[in-house]
Amino acid sequence: MVIDCHLDEQNNPVAVDLEAILTRRIQRLPWRLLKDSRVWKLGWR
């Protein structure tokens, strides 16, 4: 689940914070990684 979005000085997205539903672990990733289908799949798996 995306819990935060980090923006640069021009309000462009730079990174997102993801929180794991079960463990509540938080990880920050460059937002463009979410568009990489080799890394992320849409929906539950």
Secondary structure as UniProt FT lines:
FT   STRAND          2..7
FT   TURN            9..10
FT   STRAND          13..19
FT   TURN            21..23
FT   STRAND          26..30
FT   HELIX           31..35
FT   TURN            37..39
//
